[in-house]
């Protein structure tokens, strides 16, 4: 169900130059957090949201929810009975009210993972019985497998992490997937727990790199989960069928066969 090797989920992975990616990997929560927020050390950390992109406020999101629920129900109703590829429907919902392709990709990854992991772990029906529980479940899905598992920065100056000294001008990769499982920040981090609180994952960024579409993405995930629980009882991913993810930076599903 993941598109990464196991060491990409290891917060204790050593910081050594990786000739395959030609970069220095960082995996601990605090180190990856610095890639989002430390403007003095890393290029890109000072980049804010696109000035042409205005995040939706609470009133906007409330206004959009009926149309999101309606489209989700229509997409689910159009699925063939019994066995179907959910990826196209997920993609269509992700594109509704989404201002740019990059945000649509992130939304598609979040929605697809929401259906995949909540159904696989048997939590879909339980998670959608209460709005607060569903909100926590959405964040646990985001923590469990970030839409963008790895981010890339360059060093402005020489910097030391533990025993590793990274030169100026080097490429640094932050494994968000590993940071989200750091035991210094999360209790029992390798357990999928839809009731997890607090859950300060890094999947939608931090500081100047907090995703401007984060609120909309969370709503889209919750809407599709709610409608799937209502209209697709017994929803499960079919492990007999190959599951495919987009090979780019954002790991959204391109094929995921489910049964219900």
C-alpha positions in Angstrom: 0.0 0.0 0.0 3.0 2.2 0.2 5.3 3.3 -2.6 8.5 3.6 -0.5 11.0 1.2 1.1 10.8 0.7 4.9 13.7 2.9 5.8 11.7 5.9 4.6 9.6 5.4 7.6 12.5 5.1 10.1 13.0 8.3 12.1 16.3 7.0 13.4 17.8 6.4 9.9 21.4 7.6 9.8 22.2 10.9 8.2 24.8 10.0 5.6 25.1 11.2 2.0 23.0 9.0 -0.3 24.7 8.7 -3.8 21.5 7.3 -5.3 19.5 10.5 -4.6 22.6 12.7 -4.4 21.3 14.2 -1.2 21.5 14.1 2.6 18.4 12.5 4.1 16.9 13.8 7.4 14.3 11.7 9.1 13.8 12.9 12.7 10.8 15.1 13.4 12.8 18.1 14.6 15.2 17.9 11.6 12.4 17.7 9.1 10.5 20.5 10.9 13.6 22.7 10.4 13.4 22.2 6.6 10.0 23.8 6.7 10.8 26.7 9.0 14.5 27.5 9.2 14.9 30.4 6.7 18.5 31.0 7.5 19.8 27.5 6.8 17.6 26.2 3.9 16.5 27.6 0.7 12.8 27.3 0.1 12.0 27.5 3.8 11.2 31.2 3.4 8.7 30.6 0.6 5.2 31.3 1.6 1.9 30.4 -0.2 1.3 31.5 -3.8 0.2 35.1 -3.5 -2.4 34.4 -6.1 -4.0 31.6 -4.0 -6.4 32.7 -1.3 -7.0 30.0 1.3 -10.7 29.2 2.0 -12.0 30.4 5.3 -14.5 28.6 7.5 -17.5 30.2 5.9 -16.3 29.2 2.4 -15.8 25.6 3.5 -19.3 25.4 5.1 -20.8 26.8 1.9 -19.0 24.2 -0.3 -19.8 21.1 1.8 -23.3 20.4 0.3 -21.8 20.4 -3.3 -18.9 18.2 -2.2 -21.3 15.7 -0.6 -23.5 15.8 -3.6 -20.7 15.1 -6.0 -19.2 12.4 -3.8 -22.6 10.6 -3.7 -22.9 10.9 -7.5 -19.4 9.6 -8.1 -20.0 6.6 -5.8 -23.4 5.9 -7.3 -21.8 5.7 -10.8 -19.4 2.9 -9.7 -20.1 -0.6 -11.0 -21.6 -2.9 -8.5 -19.4 -5.1 -6.3 -15.9 -4.4 -7.6 -14.4 -1.1 -9.0 -11.4 1.1 -9.4 -11.9 4.0 -7.0 -9.0 6.2 -8.2 -10.9 8.0 -11.0 -13.7 9.0 -8.6 -11.2 10.2 -6.0 -9.5 12.3 -8.7 -12.8 13.9 -9.8 -13.7 14.9 -6.2 -10.2 16.3 -5.6 -10.5 18.6 -8.5 -13.8 20.2 -7.3 -13.2 23.7 -5.9 -9.5 23.1 -6.0 -7.6 26.1 -7.3 -4.5 24.6 -8.8 -3.2 21.2 -10.0 -0.7 20.8 -7.2 -3.4 21.1 -4.6 -5.6 18.7 -6.5 -2.8 16.1 -6.5 -2.5 16.5 -2.7 -6.2 16.3 -2.2 -6.4 13.1 -4.4 -3.6 11.5 -2.3 -5.4 12.4 0.9 -8.8 11.2 -0.2 -7.5 8.0 -1.7 -5.4 7.2 1.4 -8.4 8.0 3.6 -10.6 5.3 1.9 -7.7 2.9 1.6 -6.5 3.0 5.2 -9.8 3.5 7.0 -11.3 0.6 5.2 -8.3 -1.7 5.4 -8.0 -1.2 9.2 -11.7 -1.6 9.6 -12.2 1.9 10.9 -14.4 3.5 8.1 -17.8 3.0 9.6 -16.7 3.8 13.2 -14.7 6.9 12.1 -17.7 8.4 10.3 -20.2 8.2 13.1 -19.0 11.3 14.7 -17.6 14.6 13.2 -14.9 15.0 15.8 -13.7 11.4 15.5 -13.7 11.7 11.7 -11.5 14.8 12.0 -9.0 12.9 14.1 -9.2 10.0 11.6 -8.4 12.3 8.7 -5.3 13.5 10.5 -4.2 10.0 11.3 -4.5 9.1 7.6 -2.3 12.1 6.8 0.2 11.1 9.4 0.3 7.5 8.3 1.2 8.2 4.8 1.9 11.8 3.7 0.7 12.9 0.3 4.2 14.2 -0.3 6.4 11.8 1.7 9.7 13.5 0.9 10.6 17.2 0.6 13.8 18.7 -0.9 15.8 21.7 0.2 19.3 23.1 -0.4 21.6 24.3 2.4 22.5 28.0 2.5 25.4 27.3 4.8 27.2 24.5 6.4 25.0 22.8 9.0 25.5 20.0 11.5 22.9 17.4 12.5 24.1 15.0 15.2 27.4 13.6 13.9 26.8 14.7 10.3 28.1 17.9 8.9 26.3 18.9 5.7 28.2 21.4 3.4 26.7 24.6 2.0 25.0 24.2 -1.3 24.1 20.5 -0.6 20.7 19.0 -1.4 18.8 17.8 1.7 15.8 15.6 1.6 13.3 15.5 4.5 11.5 12.2 5.0 8.1 13.4 6.3 7.0 9.8 6.3 9.7 9.1 8.9 9.2 12.3 10.9 5.6 11.4 11.4 6.6 8.2 13.2 9.2 9.8 15.6 8.6 8.3 19.1 9.7 11.5 20.6 6.6 13.2 19.2 4.1 10.4 18.8 3.0 7.7 21.3 3.1 4.2 19.7 3.9 5.8 16.3 3.7 2.6 14.3 0.1 2.0 15.3 -2.7 3.3 13.1 -5.0 5.0 15.7 -7.9 7.1 14.5 -8.3 8.5 18.0 -4.8 9.8 18.2 -4.5 13.1 20.1 -2.4 15.2 19.8 -1.4 14.6 16.2 1.0 17.3 15.1 2.1 15.6 11.9 4.1 17.4 9.2 2.2 16.0 6.2 0.8 19.4 5.2 3.9 21.4 6.1 4.6 23.9 8.9 5.3 27.6 9.2 5.7 29.4 5.9 5.2 26.1 4.1 1.9 25.2 5.7 -0.3 24.1 2.8 -2.7 26.9 2.0 -5.3 24.3 0.8 -5.0 22.2 4.0 -8.5 23.0 5.3 -10.2 22.1 2.0 -8.2 18.9 1.6 -9.3 17.8 5.1 -12.9 18.5 4.2 -12.7 16.6 0.9 -11.2 13.6 2.8 -14.0 13.7 5.4 -16.8 14.1 2.8 -15.6 11.2 0.7 -15.2 9.0 3.7 -18.7 9.8 5.0 -20.3 9.1 1.7 -18.4 5.9 1.2 -19.4 4.6 4.6 -23.0 5.4 3.8 -23.2 4.1 0.3 -20.5 1.4 0.2 -20.9 -0.9 3.2 -18.1 -3.4 3.7 -15.7 -1.3 1.5 -12.3 -3.0 1.3 -9.2 -2.7 -1.0 -8.8 -5.9 -3.0 -5.2 -7.0 -2.3 -5.4 -9.4 -5.2 -5.3 -6.5 -7.6 -2.2 -4.3 -8.0 -2.4 -0.8 -6.5 -0.6 1.9 -8.3 0.5 5.4 -7.2 1.7 8.4 -9.2 5.6 8.1 -9.2 6.1 11.9 -8.7 6.5 13.9 -5.5 2.8 13.5 -4.6 1.8 9.9 -4.2 -1.8 9.9 -5.2 -3.5 6.6 -6.3 -3.8 6.0 -10.0 -5.4 2.5 -9.6 -7.0 1.0 -6.5 -9.5 -1.8 -6.9 -12.0 -2.1 -4.1 -15.0 -4.3 -3.3 -18.1 -3.4 -1.4 
